Amino acid sequence: MTHNNQELLTLLDTITTLRSPHGCPWDKKQTCNSLMKHLQSECDELLTAIRNDDPNNICEELGDLLYILIMISEINKDLGLFDLPDVIRTINEKLIRRHPHVFAGQAYESEEQLAAQWQAIKAKEKKQNSV
């Protein structure tokens, strides 16, 4: 399976168009708060699809959830707070930081040790972010 960045760019263009002055009134008026109920609904629908082991429905619900997540990101971009590249960079940096056994060659002996290491790194991040 290969990654096709063009599909993501096309989706971003579609959402930008929906939120543009000539776009959809519903999409244009959404806020983070107004999307909360839709976010919850899409998460619930995805969980149901996973429980039902329904790959086609999982794919569809992941798309619905991705749409809501990108909408929230775009709303925050419009507010000058952050954008989707910020979101992607932040999670990528976090994943690399929390997996030193993969990305920094740190040895480990057990999954329990990995879980403890993960929690220690997470606690350190929370402490740094609260300063």
Secondary structure as UniProt FT lines:
FT   HELIX           5..18
FT   TURN            21..22
FT   HELIX           25..29
FT   HELIX           32..51
FT   TURN            52..53
FT   HELIX           55..78
FT   TURN            79..80
FT   HELIX           84..97
FT   HELIX           100..103
FT   HELIX           111..130
//
